[in-house]
Amino acid sequence: MTAQHEVPTEGGGEALEVWIDQDLCTGDGICAQYAPEVFELDIDGLAYVKSGDDELLQEPGATTPVPLPLLRDVVDSAKECPGDCIHVRRVSDRVEVYGPDAE
């Protein structure tokens, strides 16, 4: 696990994290265009999240904190993703707040 960085918040002051379901990733790269600090395409053509230390997190279901200054870019990535594979959830209760499973 990486060291804690700036605690991101949603409207209610909740810390958020993001993960990508590579089984649904189309490799379009929109996420890496919106938020290259958080997302990156690997040599396999799929998108992955990156740690705060810029390390690609390739294990399935790997999460990374959403930095508050990048929240809008991460949310836009989730909304525009053609594969609907980007999931943003609260750290506290793991409820998805942006992405295909958000209510």
FENLIN-V501176 format. One record per run of one state. SS is the DSSP state (A for helix, B for strand, O for the rest). FROM is the first residue (numbers start at 1). LEN is the number of residues. If there is no record, write none. Layout:
SS,FROM,LEN ; SS,FROM,LEN
//
This chain:
O,1,15 ; B,16,5 ; O,21,9 ; A,30,5 ; O,35,4 ; B,39,3 ; O,42,5 ; B,47,4 ; O,51,5 ; B,56,2 ; O,58,6 ; B,64,2 ; O,66,2 ; A,68,13 ; O,81,5 ; B,86,5 ; O,91,5 ; B,96,3 ; O,99,5
//
